[in-house]
Amino acid sequence: MTRKQVLTGLMAVVTGVVVSWGWSGCGSGEDDHPAHVGSRPAAATGPTATQIANDLRDSRMAGLTRIPNFGVATPTTMPDGKVWQKYPNGLAYQIIHDGNGPIPELGQNVSVAYVGTFPDTGKVFDEKSAKDPMTHRLGDNNLVKGWNMALSTMHAGTTRKFWLPAQLAYGARGSMPKINPNQPLIFELQLLKVTGEPILFPDAPPLAPATEPAVPDSATQMGPVLPAATSQAK
């Protein structure tokens, strides 16, 4: 074999190696090389639609307490000797006039005229007229529990009389000096208007019940507002 033949053979080998290396390294870029697999930064992730909905719901729930399902009312003779429709939790009602407007849902604004009386004497301890109603969000946790429960059963335009047992009113502490401890109350409620958007997120998990607000010893305020809050009812 001549020297020229040897050189020609070596060149062929070198060319084959270079071509082979270049072919294995070609692609969309150096990131396609096995040495770079896994070295790319992970794609940025943001909140899901459900998380956004939950955050919005939670922010709107500030100051509110969810209203529980309190069962079905049945005819019951109350201490006044009259028949009321009574729920298992002790809340009872009598229909004065049924309206056909919307039933308020959690977070909506309700305007209410009312008269509060004592069951045993019939004495009025607080009231608000339709010309100067009380307006608040349904579920406001500054209000006595029975008040929110009562309104959640009414159509706008309805007038009903509700018997609130002490545990759904001011409880064992009362609201002195006018409301004694363990005092049941009667509220005649007229639901005048329902406005605003309800808090409805059916695809989101349910919220845990909010903590009940504490009632201080020095209770002075009246109406449906707990003594710990600033009352709209004077």
KEPA-825120 format. One line per field, with one value per residue: x, y, z of N, C-alpha, C, CB in turn. Coordinates in steps of 0.1 Angstrom, whole numbers, always signed. Each point is the difference from the previous one (the first is absolute). Glycine has a CB too. Example, Ala and Ser with C-alpha at 12.3 -4.5 7.8 and 13.67 -1.06 7.14 Angstrom:
n_X: [+132	+15]
n_Y: [-57	+23]
n_Z: [+78	-19]
ca_X: [-9	+9]
ca_Y: [+12	+11]
ca_Z: [+0	+0]
c_X: [+9	-8]
c_Y: [+12	+11]
c_Z: [+0	+8]
cb_X: [-19	+12]
cb_Y: [-12	-6]
cb_Z: [+12	-22]
//
This chain:
n_X: [+9	+15	+7	-28	-12	+7	-15	-26	-3	+2	-23	-20	+4	-6	-27	-11	+6	-15	-27	-3	+0	-22	-22	+1	-5	-28	-21	-13	+34	+24	-31	+7	+26	-15	+12	-32	-16	-11	+9	-34	-1	-22	-15	+3	-21	-19	-15	-10	-20	+3	+19	-21	-24	+16	+7	-31	-9	+20	-10	-31	+7	+9	-23	-11	-7	-1	-31	+9	-19	-19	-12	-22	-11	-13	-25	+19	-28	+25	-2	-25	-16	+14	+1	+32	+1	+18	+25	+3	+7	-30	-9	-32	-7	-28	+1	-2	+0	+11	+16	-3	+31	+19	-6	+21	+19	+17	+0	-30	+4	-23	-12	-9	-26	+9	-24	+27	-28	+14	-13	-10	-11	-7	+29	+3	+30	-4	-20	+19	-28	+2	+16	+27	+4	+20	+16	+13	+12	-27	+21	-1	+20	-17	-27	-5	+12	-29	+10	+10	-25	-20	+14	+1	-35	-2	-8	+18	-28	+6	-17	+16	-11	+33	-11	+33	-3	+14	+14	-10	+9	+24	+4	-4	+1	-32	+6	+5	-14	-15	+9	-5	+26	-17	-14	-15	+5	-30	+21	-32	+25	-16	+23	-2	+17	+11	+24	+21	+8	-16	+29	-8	+31	-25	+32	+4	+4	-28	+17	+9	-30	+15	+13	-32	+11	+12	-31	+24	-12	-10	-30	-4	-13	-30	-4	+4	+26	+11	-2	+23	-16	+3	-32	-5	-16	+3]
n_Y: [-12	+21	+13	+0	-24	+15	+25	-16	-14	+27	+13	-24	+3	+31	-3	-20	+19	+24	-15	-10	+29	+12	-22	+5	+33	+0	+12	+23	+5	-13	-9	-27	-6	-26	+28	+10	-28	+24	+31	+9	+20	-23	+14	+26	-21	+27	-10	-26	+20	-11	+24	+21	-13	+0	+31	+8	-16	+14	+29	-7	-13	+31	-7	-32	-18	-19	+9	-31	-9	+15	-29	+3	+27	-25	+21	+10	+8	+25	-2	+12	-30	-1	-29	+12	-15	-14	+0	-27	+30	+2	+12	+2	+15	+9	-1	+32	-9	-29	+27	-15	+13	-21	-20	+27	-20	+5	+34	+13	+29	-14	+31	-14	+21	-14	+6	-11	-12	-11	-27	+16	+27	-6	+17	+11	-12	+17	+14	+2	+17	-18	+28	-18	-32	-6	+5	-29	-13	-20	-5	+28	-23	+30	-22	-14	-26	+12	+22	-21	-19	+22	+6	-31	+2	+28	-6	+27	+5	-14	+19	-27	+9	-11	-14	+14	-30	+23	-15	+25	+26	+5	-34	-2	+32	+5	+20	+8	+27	-17	-29	-12	-15	-14	+27	-26	+26	-2	+9	+10	-9	+23	-22	+35	-19	-30	+24	-20	-20	-22	-2	-18	-16	-25	-3	+7	-27	+10	+26	-21	+10	+29	-10	+2	+32	-9	+7	+23	-11	+24	-17	+34	-17	-4	-18	-27	+16	-28	+23	-4	+25	+30	-8	+5	+0	+32]
n_Z: [+0	-21	+27	-16	+18	+28	-7	-8	+29	+16	-16	+7	+31	+0	-15	+21	+24	-13	-6	+29	+13	-19	+7	+31	-3	-19	+19	-3	+7	+11	+8	-19	+21	+15	+11	+1	+15	+21	-12	-4	+27	+7	-25	+21	+17	-2	+23	-15	-11	+30	+9	-11	+16	+27	-2	-4	+25	+19	-8	+6	+30	+10	+24	-5	+25	-28	+6	+15	-22	+26	-18	-15	+18	+15	+2	+27	+16	-1	+30	-18	+6	-31	-14	-1	-27	+28	-22	+15	+10	+18	-30	+9	-28	+9	-34	+10	-30	-14	-13	-24	+12	-8	+24	+8	-14	+25	-3	+0	+12	+20	-4	+30	+2	+29	+18	+19	+15	+25	-15	+25	-14	-31	+10	-32	+12	-30	-21	-24	-10	-24	+8	+9	-19	+22	-30	+11	-24	+3	+27	+21	+17	+11	+1	+28	-16	-4	-21	-20	+4	-10	-27	-9	-2	-21	-31	+3	+18	+31	+21	+15	+28	+2	+28	+1	+20	+17	-25	-21	+22	+12	+4	+26	-8	-4	-18	+36	-12	-26	+7	+32	-8	-24	-22	-19	-17	-10	-25	-8	-24	-18	-17	-8	-18	-6	-8	-9	-20	+20	+10	-31	+6	-13	-1	+34	+16	+12	+8	+23	+8	-5	+27	+8	-4	+29	+8	+13	+26	-18	-14	-7	-26	+1	-21	-5	+18	+15	+24	-24	-17	+2	+11	-32	+30	+13]
ca_X: [-9	+9	-3	-12	-11	-1	-6	-14	-8	-1	-10	-13	-4	-2	-12	-11	-2	-5	-13	-7	-1	-8	-14	-5	-1	-9	-14	-6	+9	+8	-9	-5	+11	-3	+7	-8	-13	-3	+6	-8	-8	-14	-9	-7	-13	-8	-11	-11	-13	-6	+7	-4	-14	+0	+5	-10	-11	+5	+1	-14	-5	+5	-11	-13	-1	-9	-13	-1	-13	-5	-10	-14	-8	-13	-9	+3	-5	+10	-4	-10	-12	-3	+7	+11	+8	+12	+11	+7	+9	-8	-6	-14	-5	-14	-1	-9	-2	+10	+3	+4	+13	+11	+5	+14	+11	+11	+8	-9	-5	-14	-6	-10	-7	-3	-5	+4	-8	+2	-11	-8	-8	-4	+6	+9	+13	+8	-7	+4	-11	+4	+6	+13	+2	+13	+6	+13	+3	-5	+11	+8	+2	-2	-14	-4	-1	-14	-3	+4	-7	-13	+0	+3	-12	-10	+0	-2	-14	-7	+0	-2	+4	+9	+3	+14	+4	+12	+12	+1	-1	+12	+5	+0	+5	-10	+5	-5	-10	-13	-3	+5	+6	-9	-13	-4	-5	-8	+3	-8	+10	-5	+12	-4	+7	+12	+8	+14	+3	+2	+13	-3	+11	-4	+11	+11	-4	-7	+8	-3	-8	+7	-1	-11	+5	-2	-9	+7	-8	-7	-8	-9	-6	-13	-2	+7	+14	+7	+6	+14	+1	-6	-14	-7	-13	+2]
ca_Y: [+12	+12	+11	+7	-8	+0	+14	+0	-8	+7	+12	-5	-3	+12	+6	-8	+3	+14	-1	-8	+8	+11	-5	-3	+13	+10	+0	+13	+8	-8	-5	-13	-10	-7	+6	+12	-4	+3	+12	+11	+4	-5	+10	+7	-4	+10	-5	-6	+7	-4	+8	+14	+1	-1	+12	+10	-4	+2	+14	+5	-6	+7	+5	-8	-14	-8	-4	-15	-6	-3	-10	+3	+5	-7	+7	-2	+9	+7	+4	+10	-7	+1	-9	+6	-10	+0	-8	-8	+8	+9	+12	-2	+11	+1	+8	+12	+3	-6	+7	-9	+4	-10	-4	+4	-10	+5	+11	+10	+10	-1	+11	-6	+7	-10	+4	-11	+0	-11	-9	+0	+13	+7	+13	+2	+4	+6	+0	+8	+1	-1	+12	+1	-14	-5	-6	-7	-12	-12	-7	+9	-7	+9	-1	-13	-11	-2	+11	-5	-12	+4	+6	-10	-8	+9	+7	+15	+4	-8	+4	-11	+1	-11	-2	-4	-4	+7	-4	+6	+15	+5	-11	+0	+13	+11	+13	+8	-2	-3	-14	-8	-13	-11	+5	-2	+12	-1	+10	+0	+4	+3	+1	+10	+0	-8	+5	-5	-13	-10	-7	-13	-6	-14	-9	+1	-8	+9	+6	-4	+10	+11	+0	+9	+12	+0	+10	+5	+0	+13	+0	+11	+3	-7	-5	-13	+1	-5	+11	+2	+7	+13	-2	+9	+2	+7]
ca_Z: [+0	-1	+10	-4	+3	+15	+3	-4	+9	+13	-2	+0	+14	+8	-5	+5	+14	+1	-5	+10	+12	-4	-2	+13	+8	-6	+6	+1	+8	+10	+11	-3	+3	+12	+12	+5	+4	+14	+4	-3	+11	+0	-4	+11	+2	+7	+7	-8	+1	+13	+10	-1	+5	+14	+6	-1	+10	+13	+3	+2	+12	+12	+8	-2	+5	-8	+7	-1	-3	+13	+0	-5	+10	+3	+9	+14	+9	+7	+14	+0	-2	-15	-8	-9	-7	+7	-5	+11	+9	+8	-7	-4	-7	-5	-12	+0	-14	-8	-12	-11	-4	+2	+14	+0	+2	+7	-6	-7	+9	+4	+7	+9	+10	+10	+13	+9	+12	+9	-2	+12	+3	-13	+0	-11	+5	-11	-12	-12	-9	-14	-5	+5	+3	+2	-12	+3	-9	+7	+5	+8	+13	+11	+4	+7	-10	-4	-10	-13	-3	-3	-13	-10	-3	-4	-13	+1	+1	+11	+14	+9	+14	+3	+14	+2	+13	+5	-6	-13	+2	+7	+8	+14	+5	-3	-5	+11	+10	-5	-3	+11	-4	-4	-3	-14	-6	-12	-10	-12	-10	-13	-9	-10	-13	-1	-11	+0	-5	+10	+0	-5	-7	+2	-3	+10	+12	+10	+10	+13	+7	+7	+15	+5	+6	+14	+5	+12	+11	+1	-12	+1	-13	-2	-14	-3	+0	+12	+7	-4	-12	+0	-4	-8	+6	+13]
c_X: [+9	-4	-13	-12	-3	-7	-15	-9	-1	-10	-14	-5	-3	-13	-13	-3	-6	-15	-9	-3	-9	-15	-6	-3	-10	-14	-4	+9	+7	-9	-5	+10	-3	+6	-9	-14	-2	+5	-9	-9	-15	-9	-7	-14	-7	-12	-11	-13	-7	+6	-5	-14	+0	+5	-11	-11	+5	+0	-14	-6	+4	-12	-13	+2	-9	-13	-2	-14	-6	-13	-14	-8	-13	-9	+2	-7	+11	-5	-11	-14	-5	+8	+10	+6	+14	+11	+7	+9	-7	-6	-14	-5	-15	+0	-10	-4	+12	+2	+5	+14	+11	+3	+15	+9	+12	+7	-9	-4	-15	-4	-12	-6	-4	-5	+4	-8	+4	-12	-10	-9	-4	+6	+10	+13	+9	-8	+6	-11	+5	+6	+15	+5	+15	+5	+13	+1	-6	+11	+9	+2	+0	-15	-3	-3	-14	-4	+3	-7	-14	-1	+3	-12	-10	+2	-1	-15	-7	+1	-3	+4	+8	+2	+14	+2	+12	+13	+2	-1	+13	+5	+0	+4	-10	+6	-6	+2	-13	-3	+7	+7	-11	-14	-4	-6	-9	+3	-11	+8	-8	+12	-4	+7	+12	+8	+14	+2	+2	+14	-3	+12	-2	+11	+11	-4	-6	+10	-3	-8	+9	-1	-10	+7	-2	-9	+6	-11	-9	-9	-11	-9	-12	-2	+6	+15	+6	+7	+15	+1	-7	-14	-6	-14	+2	-11]
c_Y: [+12	+10	+7	-8	+0	+13	+0	-7	+7	+11	-5	-4	+12	+7	-7	+3	+14	+0	-6	+9	+12	-4	-3	+12	+9	-1	+14	+10	-8	-5	-14	-11	-6	+7	+11	-5	+3	+13	+12	+4	-5	+12	+7	-4	+11	-7	-6	+8	-3	+8	+14	+2	-1	+12	+11	-2	+3	+15	+6	-6	+8	+7	-7	-14	-8	-4	-15	-4	-3	-8	+5	+3	-9	+8	-3	+11	+6	+5	+11	-7	-1	-11	+7	-12	+0	-9	-8	+8	+10	+12	-4	+12	-1	+9	+11	+3	-6	+8	-10	+4	-11	-3	+4	-12	+7	+11	+11	+11	-1	+13	-5	+10	-10	+7	-12	+2	-12	-9	+0	+12	+7	+14	+1	+5	+6	-1	+8	+0	-2	+12	+2	-14	-3	-7	-6	-11	-12	-8	+8	-6	+9	-1	-13	-11	-2	+10	-4	-12	+3	+6	-9	-8	+8	+5	+15	+3	-8	+7	-13	+4	-12	+0	-5	-5	+7	-4	+6	+15	+5	-9	+3	+14	+11	+12	+11	+15	-5	-14	-9	-13	-10	+5	-3	+13	-3	+12	-1	+6	+2	+1	+9	-2	-9	+5	-6	-14	-10	-6	-15	-5	-15	-10	+0	-8	+10	+6	-6	+11	+11	-1	+10	+12	-1	+11	+5	+1	+13	+2	+11	+2	-9	-5	-13	+0	-4	+12	+3	+9	+14	-2	+10	+3	+6	-3]
c_Z: [+0	+11	-3	+4	+15	+4	-4	+9	+14	-1	+0	+14	+8	-4	+6	+15	+2	-4	+11	+13	-2	-1	+14	+8	-6	+6	+1	+7	+10	+11	-3	+3	+13	+13	+5	+4	+15	+5	-3	+12	-2	-4	+12	+2	+8	+7	-10	+1	+13	+11	+0	+6	+15	+7	+0	+11	+14	+4	+2	+12	+13	+8	-1	+7	-9	+8	-2	-5	+14	+0	-5	+12	+1	+9	+15	+8	+9	+14	+0	-3	-14	-7	-10	-8	+5	-6	+11	+9	+9	-6	-5	-7	-2	-12	+1	-15	-8	-13	-11	-6	+2	+15	+0	+3	+7	-7	-6	+11	+2	+7	+7	+9	+11	+13	+9	+13	+9	-1	+12	+2	-13	-1	-11	+6	-11	-12	-11	-10	-14	-6	+5	+3	+4	-12	+4	-10	+8	+4	+9	+14	+12	+4	+7	-11	-5	-10	-14	-5	-5	-14	-11	-5	-7	-15	+3	-1	+10	+13	+8	+14	+4	+15	+0	+14	+4	-7	-14	+1	+7	+11	+15	+6	-2	-6	+10	-4	-5	-1	+11	-6	-3	-3	-15	-5	-12	-9	-11	-11	-13	-9	-12	-13	+1	-11	+1	-5	+12	-1	-4	-8	+1	-2	+11	+12	+10	+10	+14	+7	+6	+15	+4	+7	+15	+5	+14	+11	+0	-13	+1	-12	-2	-14	-2	+1	+13	+7	-4	-12	+1	-6	-10	+6	+13	+10]
cb_X: [-19	+2	+25	+12	+5	+20	+23	+8	+8	+24	+17	+5	+15	+24	+12	+5	+20	+23	+7	+10	+23	+19	+6	+12	+23	+13	+4	-22	-15	+20	-6	-14	+17	-1	+22	+13	+0	-1	+23	-1	+16	+4	-4	+16	+6	+7	+4	+11	-2	-5	+20	+15	-8	+4	+24	+5	-8	+14	+21	-2	+0	+22	+11	-5	+5	+20	-10	+17	+7	+10	+12	+2	+9	+12	-17	+22	-23	+11	+22	+16	-6	-6	-20	+5	-14	-13	+4	-1	+17	+15	+23	-4	+22	-9	+6	+10	-13	-4	+6	-24	-7	+10	-17	-7	-8	+3	+18	-8	+19	+1	+8	+13	-9	+18	-19	+23	-19	+15	+15	+17	+13	-20	-3	-19	-1	+22	-21	+24	-12	-19	-23	-3	-18	-4	-11	-1	+21	-21	-1	-8	+13	+19	-6	-9	+19	-5	+3	+22	+13	-5	+7	+24	+4	-3	-11	+23	+1	+6	-7	+5	-21	+11	-24	+7	-11	-12	-1	-10	-26	-9	+14	+5	+23	-13	+1	+5	+12	+1	-2	-17	+20	+13	+4	-5	+21	-18	+25	-22	+19	-21	+8	-4	-7	-11	-13	+4	+11	-25	+10	-25	+16	-22	-5	+6	+19	-21	+1	+21	-19	-3	+24	-16	-3	+23	-21	+17	+17	+19	+4	+16	+21	-9	-2	-20	-1	+3	-16	+5	+0	+22	-3	+12	-9	+11]
cb_Y: [-12	-3	+3	+11	-15	-14	+11	+2	-20	-6	+12	-9	-20	+3	+7	-18	-14	+9	-1	-22	-6	+11	-10	-22	-3	-2	-20	-10	+20	+14	+23	+10	+13	-21	-5	+15	-18	-24	-10	-7	+20	-17	-13	+19	-24	+18	+16	-23	-1	-23	-15	+3	-10	-24	-7	+3	-17	-21	+2	+2	-22	+4	+21	+13	+8	-9	+24	-3	-9	+21	-10	-16	+23	-22	+0	-11	-12	+7	-5	+17	+7	+25	-16	+19	+3	+5	+17	-19	-2	-8	+7	-16	+2	-3	-20	+9	+21	-23	+21	-4	+24	+8	-19	+22	-14	-23	-16	-17	+15	-26	+17	-21	+18	-15	+15	+0	+12	+14	-14	-15	+2	-13	+1	+6	-18	-5	-5	-6	+16	-16	+10	+23	-6	-2	+16	+6	+11	+0	-15	+20	-17	+15	+14	+14	-11	-10	+17	+10	-13	+4	+21	-1	-15	+7	-19	+4	+5	-21	+24	-16	+14	+2	-6	+17	-23	+2	-21	-21	-1	+22	-5	-24	-7	-9	-8	-18	+17	+21	+5	+9	+5	-15	+19	-24	+12	-12	+1	+2	-12	+12	-24	+16	+24	-21	+22	+16	+10	-4	+15	+5	+19	+7	+3	+23	-16	-14	+21	-13	-17	+15	-6	-20	+14	-9	-11	+13	-13	+10	-25	+11	+9	+14	+24	-5	+19	-23	-6	-22	-22	+12	-10	-9	-20	+19]
cb_Z: [+12	-25	+3	-19	-20	+2	-3	-24	-12	+5	-13	-23	-1	+1	-21	-16	+6	-5	-24	-9	+7	-12	-22	+0	+7	-21	+13	-1	-4	-6	+6	-18	-13	-13	-9	-16	-18	+4	-3	-24	+4	+18	-22	-4	-1	-16	+19	+2	-25	-9	-1	-20	-21	-3	-8	-25	-15	-2	-14	-24	-12	-12	-2	-22	+24	-13	-4	+18	-23	+7	+19	-19	-3	-3	-19	-5	+0	-22	+7	-8	+22	+2	+2	+16	-21	+21	-18	-16	-18	+18	-7	+19	-11	+24	-13	+22	+4	+10	+13	-5	+5	-22	+3	+8	-20	+10	-3	-17	-8	+1	-17	-1	-16	-10	-8	-10	-12	+15	-13	+10	+20	+0	+25	-16	+17	+11	+12	+4	+15	-2	+1	+9	-16	+25	-15	+25	-11	-14	-20	-13	-13	-8	-20	+20	+12	+21	+18	+5	+17	+24	+11	+9	+19	+24	-12	-10	-24	-13	-5	-19	+5	-22	+6	-18	-4	+22	+14	-10	+1	-4	-19	+0	-5	+19	-25	+17	+13	-12	-25	+16	+14	+15	+17	+4	+7	+12	+6	+13	+11	+8	+7	+19	-5	+10	-1	+19	-21	+1	+18	-1	+5	-7	-25	-8	-3	-3	-14	+1	+4	-20	+2	+2	-21	+2	-12	-13	+13	+14	-3	+15	-9	+18	-8	-15	-16	-11	+19	+9	-12	-3	+22	-20	-11	-13]
//
